[in-house]
Amino acid sequence: MSDSKYSVLFMRDDRDVTRYRVSPFWLKIFIFIQVFLLLCAVGGIYMGVRGFKINADLHSDNKGLEQRLVDAEVRLERLGNMEKILQSYDPNELQSLLSAATTEVEQHDQERVEVDLNKIFTRFDSRQVGVENLQAKITKNKLSLSFELNNLQASKSMAGQVDFSFVKKDGTSVPAKTNKRDLVFQIQRFKRIQTTFLLPDGLDKKDVFGLRMEIKGKDGDVIFAETYPFYHILA
């Protein structure tokens, strides 16, 4: 029937039964409103989760851009250091160094000696350790060396070995006979390293261009390498 209605009873122990008559139209409206509110709640939750995910992605992209900026600054600093080396180096000695890479050296069988300048000057940095305040002093034929070794891996300690070689002005290199116990490290944050070793026999200070440092991790792989000209590090 068109005028039929629903009866809604409310019963309490301490009062009489209360009855309300509700038209089917208003009951449908009430149910529709409840469904609409439920859909709004679900939609709000979805948009909140989606917004959180978008924000997390933007945060990750921002960190990636910051890392790229840091890498670009490191590369720019390396280029600046190389430019300073070329500007401060004696042009005659630099010409001699470059010429040594392309000329023949008579050694018994007239064997050609090739100098790999990339191996001498290329800086390698895996961003696991950092070297700061490298200072050297030569007394007669003895070289005293000190530097700070920093652990750039905040989540774990670093262990390994530091090796040095002398880079001569003709572009060749001679391994340094170092005290290995001074140059073995295991650090959580940083360590001040000091060591002393002799110049190789027959090698004078005036024949040396600088020091080549190589730092190896505990697995033996090189994690840092750089050439330091003497005019930058000698006290």
Helices and strands as residue ranges (DSSP letters): E 6-12, E 15-22, H 24-88, H 91-100, H 117-121, E 124-125, E 129-139, E 142-151, E 158-168, E 173-175, H 180-183, E 184-187, E 190-198, G 205-207, E 208-217, E 222-229, H 230-233
